[in-house]
């Protein structure tokens, strides 16, 4: 649905207030539509971050 259609129907476009952040390098990976500001942590695909995850899994 386009913004013009949303304006005609009286509905607001979905705001992308949610952020998915790498818990190792703090890089913003992507945004998601949410009703409020939300921070979600994950692991990006950078080599250093993946190595950190593999090393921590080996400790268990």
VEXLONU-886140 format. One line per field, with one value per residue: residue number from 1; residue in one letter; x, y, z of N, C-alpha, C, O, CB in turn. Coordinates in nm, 2 decimals, padded with zeros to 4 digits. Each point is the difference from the previous one (the first is absolute). Glycine has a CB too. Layout:
// VEXLONU-886140
k <- [NUM / ...]
r <- [A / ...]
n.px <- [X / ...]
n.py <- [Y / ...]
n.pz <- [Z / ...]
ca.px <- [X / ...]
ca.py <- [Y / ...]
ca.pz <- [Z / ...]
c.px <- [X / ...]
c.py <- [Y / ...]
c.pz <- [Z / ...]
o.px <- [X / ...]
o.py <- [Y / ...]
o.pz <- [Z / ...]
cb.px <- [X / ...]
cb.py <- [Y / ...]
cb.pz <- [Z / ...]
//
This chain:
// VEXLONU-886140
k <- [1 / 2 / 3 / 4 / 5 / 6 / 7 / 8 / 9 / 10 / 11 / 12 / 13 / 14 / 15 / 16 / 17 / 18 / 19 / 20 / 21 / 22 / 23 / 24 / 25 / 26 / 27 / 28 / 29 / 30 / 31 / 32 / 33 / 34 / 35 / 36 / 37 / 38 / 39 / 40 / 41 / 42 / 43 / 44 / 45 / 46 / 47 / 48 / 49 / 50 / 51 / 52 / 53 / 54 / 55 / 56 / 57 / 58 / 59 / 60]
r <- [X / X / X / X / X / X / X / X / X / X / X / X / X / X / X / X / X / X / X / X / X / X / X / X / X / X / X / X / X / X / X / X / X / X / X / X / X / X / X / X / X / X / X / X / X / X / X / X / X / X / X / X / X / X / X / X / X / X / X / X]
n.px <- [00.08 / 00.16 / 00.06 / -00.26 / -00.13 / 00.06 / -00.17 / -00.26 / -00.01 / 00.05 / 00.30 / 00.23 / 00.14 / 00.01 / 00.14 / 00.23 / -00.07 / 00.18 / 00.32 / 00.03 / 00.25 / 00.19 / -00.09 / 00.29 / -00.03 / -00.25 / -00.08 / -00.30 / -00.01 / -00.22 / -00.16 / -00.20 / -00.24 / 00.05 / -00.28 / 00.31 / 00.27 / 00.02 / 00.32 / -00.06 / 00.30 / 00.03 / 00.28 / 00.03 / 00.05 / 00.25 / 00.17 / -00.06 / -00.29 / 00.10 / 00.23 / -00.22 / -00.17 / 00.24 / 00.08 / -00.29 / -00.03 / 00.29 / -00.12 / -00.21]
n.py <- [-00.12 / 00.22 / 00.14 / 00.01 / -00.23 / 00.15 / 00.26 / -00.17 / -00.14 / 00.28 / -00.19 / 00.19 / -00.13 / -00.23 / 00.26 / -00.20 / 00.06 / -00.29 / 00.10 / -00.32 / 00.14 / -00.23 / -00.09 / 00.09 / 00.30 / 00.14 / -00.11 / 00.15 / -00.35 / 00.21 / 00.23 / -00.23 / 00.20 / 00.06 / 00.12 / 00.12 / 00.06 / -00.34 / 00.03 / -00.29 / -00.05 / -00.14 / -00.08 / 00.26 / -00.24 / 00.15 / -00.27 / 00.12 / -00.14 / -00.30 / 00.00 / 00.07 / -00.25 / -00.20 / 00.10 / -00.06 / -00.30 / -00.07 / 00.08 / -00.25]
n.pz <- [00.00 / -00.20 / 00.27 / -00.19 / 00.17 / 00.27 / -00.10 / -00.07 / 00.28 / 00.20 / -00.04 / 00.13 / -00.27 / 00.22 / 00.17 / -00.12 / 00.36 / -00.07 / 00.03 / -00.12 / 00.21 / -00.14 / 00.32 / -00.17 / -00.09 / 00.20 / -00.33 / 00.04 / -00.07 / -00.09 / 00.12 / 00.10 / -00.09 / 00.34 / 00.05 / 00.05 / -00.11 / -00.06 / 00.09 / -00.19 / 00.14 / -00.29 / 00.01 / -00.23 / -00.17 / 00.20 / -00.06 / 00.28 / 00.03 / -00.07 / 00.23 / 00.23 / -00.07 / 00.01 / 00.29 / 00.13 / -00.12 / 00.15 / 00.29 / -00.03]
ca.px <- [-00.08 / 00.08 / -00.03 / -00.12 / -00.12 / -00.01 / -00.05 / -00.14 / -00.07 / 00.01 / 00.09 / 00.14 / 00.09 / 00.07 / 00.13 / 00.11 / 00.06 / 00.08 / 00.13 / 00.07 / 00.14 / 00.10 / 00.04 / 00.15 / 00.06 / -00.10 / -00.04 / -00.14 / -00.02 / -00.12 / -00.11 / -00.12 / -00.11 / -00.05 / -00.08 / 00.08 / 00.14 / 00.04 / 00.13 / 00.01 / 00.14 / 00.03 / 00.14 / 00.01 / 00.08 / 00.15 / 00.08 / 00.04 / -00.11 / -00.03 / 00.11 / -00.03 / -00.11 / 00.06 / 00.09 / -00.08 / -00.07 / 00.09 / 00.02 / -00.11]
ca.py <- [00.12 / 00.12 / 00.10 / 00.07 / -00.09 / 00.00 / 00.13 / 00.00 / -00.09 / 00.04 / -00.09 / 00.05 / -00.10 / -00.07 / 00.06 / -00.10 / 00.05 / -00.11 / -00.01 / -00.12 / 00.04 / -00.11 / 00.01 / 00.00 / 00.12 / 00.10 / 00.05 / -00.01 / -00.10 / 00.04 / 00.05 / -00.07 / 00.08 / -00.03 / 00.11 / 00.09 / -00.02 / -00.13 / -00.04 / -00.14 / -00.03 / -00.12 / 00.00 / 00.02 / -00.10 / 00.03 / -00.11 / 00.02 / -00.02 / -00.14 / -00.07 / 00.02 / -00.10 / -00.14 / -00.02 / -00.01 / -00.13 / -00.10 / 00.00 / -00.07]
ca.pz <- [00.00 / -00.01 / 00.09 / -00.05 / 00.03 / 00.15 / 00.04 / -00.03 / 00.09 / 00.13 / 00.08 / 00.00 / -00.04 / 00.11 / 00.03 / 00.03 / 00.12 / 00.05 / -00.05 / 00.03 / 00.02 / 00.03 / 00.14 / 00.02 / -00.06 / 00.01 / -00.13 / -00.03 / -00.11 / -00.08 / 00.08 / -00.02 / 00.04 / 00.13 / 00.05 / 00.09 / -00.02 / 00.05 / -00.03 / 00.00 / -00.03 / -00.08 / -00.04 / -00.14 / -00.07 / -00.01 / 00.05 / 00.15 / 00.09 / -00.01 / 00.07 / 00.14 / 00.03 / 00.00 / 00.12 / 00.12 / 00.00 / 00.03 / 00.15 / 00.08]
c.px <- [00.09 / -00.04 / -00.12 / -00.13 / -00.02 / -00.07 / -00.15 / -00.08 / 00.01 / 00.09 / 00.14 / 00.08 / 00.07 / 00.14 / 00.10 / 00.08 / 00.08 / 00.13 / 00.06 / 00.15 / 00.08 / 00.05 / 00.15 / 00.06 / -00.09 / -00.04 / -00.15 / -00.01 / -00.12 / -00.10 / -00.12 / -00.12 / -00.05 / -00.09 / 00.07 / 00.15 / 00.04 / 00.15 / 00.00 / 00.14 / 00.02 / 00.15 / 00.00 / 00.09 / 00.15 / 00.08 / 00.04 / -00.12 / -00.04 / 00.11 / -00.03 / -00.11 / 00.05 / 00.08 / -00.08 / -00.08 / 00.10 / 00.03 / -00.10 / 00.02]
c.py <- [00.12 / 00.10 / 00.08 / -00.07 / 00.01 / 00.14 / 00.00 / -00.09 / 00.04 / -00.09 / 00.05 / -00.12 / -00.06 / 00.07 / -00.10 / 00.06 / -00.11 / -00.01 / -00.14 / 00.04 / -00.12 / 00.01 / 00.00 / 00.13 / 00.12 / 00.07 / -00.02 / -00.10 / 00.04 / 00.05 / -00.08 / 00.09 / -00.04 / 00.12 / 00.10 / -00.04 / -00.13 / -00.03 / -00.15 / -00.03 / -00.14 / -00.01 / 00.02 / -00.10 / 00.03 / -00.11 / 00.00 / -00.04 / -00.15 / -00.08 / 00.01 / -00.10 / -00.14 / -00.02 / -00.02 / -00.13 / -00.11 / -00.01 / -00.08 / -00.15]
c.pz <- [00.00 / 00.10 / -00.04 / 00.04 / 00.15 / 00.04 / -00.03 / 00.09 / 00.15 / 00.09 / -00.02 / -00.05 / 00.12 / 00.02 / 00.04 / 00.12 / 00.07 / -00.06 / 00.04 / 00.00 / 00.03 / 00.14 / 00.02 / -00.05 / 00.01 / -00.13 / -00.02 / -00.12 / -00.09 / 00.10 / -00.03 / 00.05 / 00.13 / 00.05 / 00.09 / -00.03 / 00.07 / -00.05 / 00.01 / -00.04 / -00.07 / -00.03 / -00.15 / -00.06 / -00.02 / 00.06 / 00.15 / 00.09 / 00.00 / 00.08 / 00.15 / 00.04 / 00.00 / 00.12 / 00.13 / 00.01 / 00.04 / 00.15 / 00.08 / 00.00]
o.px <- [00.09 / -00.10 / -00.08 / -00.10 / -00.12 / -00.08 / -00.08 / -00.12 / -00.07 / -00.01 / 00.04 / -00.03 / 00.02 / 00.08 / -00.03 / 00.10 / 00.07 / 00.02 / -00.01 / 00.05 / -00.04 / 00.04 / 00.05 / 00.08 / 00.04 / -00.06 / -00.06 / 00.05 / 00.02 / 00.01 / -00.02 / 00.02 / -00.04 / 00.00 / -00.05 / 00.03 / -00.04 / 00.03 / -00.03 / 00.06 / -00.07 / 00.07 / -00.06 / 00.05 / 00.07 / -00.04 / -00.01 / 00.03 / -00.03 / -00.04 / 00.03 / 00.01 / -00.03 / 00.00 / 00.03 / -00.03 / -00.05 / 00.05 / 00.04 / -00.08]
o.py <- [00.01 / -00.01 / 00.04 / 00.06 / 00.01 / 00.00 / 00.06 / 00.04 / -00.06 / 00.01 / 00.05 / -00.12 / 00.07 / 00.01 / -00.10 / 00.05 / 00.02 / 00.02 / -00.04 / 00.04 / -00.09 / 00.11 / 00.01 / 00.06 / 00.11 / 00.11 / -00.11 / 00.03 / 00.00 / -00.01 / -00.06 / 00.09 / -00.12 / 00.11 / 00.10 / -00.09 / -00.02 / 00.03 / -00.06 / 00.06 / -00.09 / 00.08 / -00.07 / -00.09 / -00.07 / -00.06 / -00.10 / -00.06 / -00.06 / -00.10 / -00.09 / -00.06 / -00.07 / -00.11 / -00.08 / -00.05 / -00.10 / -00.10 / -00.04 / -00.07]
o.pz <- [00.08 / 00.06 / 00.09 / 00.04 / 00.05 / 00.09 / 00.07 / 00.03 / 00.08 / 00.12 / -00.11 / 00.02 / 00.10 / -00.09 / 00.07 / -00.01 / 00.10 / -00.12 / 00.11 / -00.10 / 00.08 / 00.04 / 00.11 / 00.07 / -00.04 / 00.00 / 00.03 / -00.11 / -00.12 / 00.12 / -00.10 / 00.08 / 00.02 / -00.06 / 00.03 / -00.07 / 00.12 / -00.11 / 00.10 / -00.09 / 00.03 / 00.07 / -00.08 / 00.06 / -00.07 / 00.10 / 00.06 / 00.10 / 00.10 / 00.06 / 00.08 / 00.11 / 00.09 / 00.06 / 00.08 / 00.11 / 00.06 / 00.04 / 00.11 / 00.06]
cb.px <- [-00.28 / 00.13 / 00.32 / 00.24 / 00.16 / 00.29 / 00.30 / 00.18 / 00.11 / -00.21 / -00.19 / 00.00 / 00.01 / -00.20 / -00.08 / -00.09 / -00.26 / -00.23 / 00.04 / -00.23 / -00.03 / 00.03 / -00.26 / -00.09 / 00.09 / 00.16 / 00.29 / -00.11 / 00.09 / 00.04 / 00.12 / 00.10 / -00.02 / 00.20 / -00.14 / -00.21 / 00.08 / -00.27 / 00.14 / -00.30 / 00.13 / -00.31 / 00.12 / -00.08 / -00.28 / -00.01 / 00.10 / 00.14 / -00.06 / -00.07 / 00.14 / 00.06 / -00.13 / 00.00 / 00.15 / 00.02 / -00.11 / 00.05 / 00.06 / -00.07]
cb.py <- [-00.13 / -00.03 / -00.03 / 00.04 / -00.16 / -00.15 / 00.05 / 00.00 / -00.12 / 00.10 / -00.25 / 00.28 / 00.04 / -00.23 / 00.31 / -00.13 / 00.14 / -00.14 / 00.29 / -00.20 / 00.32 / -00.12 / -00.13 / -00.31 / -00.26 / -00.07 / 00.06 / 00.21 / -00.18 / -00.16 / 00.29 / -00.31 / 00.15 / -00.25 / -00.26 / 00.11 / 00.27 / -00.12 / 00.28 / -00.10 / 00.23 / -00.08 / -00.09 / 00.34 / 00.02 / 00.31 / 00.10 / 00.24 / 00.29 / 00.14 / 00.14 / 00.30 / 00.23 / 00.11 / 00.22 / 00.30 / 00.18 / 00.13 / 00.27 / 00.24]
cb.pz <- [00.04 / -00.30 / -00.03 / -00.23 / -00.24 / -00.06 / -00.12 / -00.26 / -00.25 / -00.14 / 00.08 / 00.17 / -00.33 / 00.05 / 00.00 / -00.23 / -00.07 / 00.17 / -00.09 / 00.00 / 00.01 / -00.28 / -00.05 / -00.10 / -00.11 / 00.22 / -00.13 / 00.20 / 00.27 / -00.30 / 00.10 / -00.05 / -00.26 / 00.11 / -00.04 / 00.25 / -00.13 / 00.11 / -00.02 / 00.03 / 00.17 / -00.17 / 00.26 / -00.02 / -00.05 / -00.10 / -00.30 / -00.17 / -00.15 / -00.29 / -00.26 / -00.12 / -00.20 / -00.31 / -00.20 / -00.11 / -00.24 / -00.26 / -00.14 / -00.12]
//
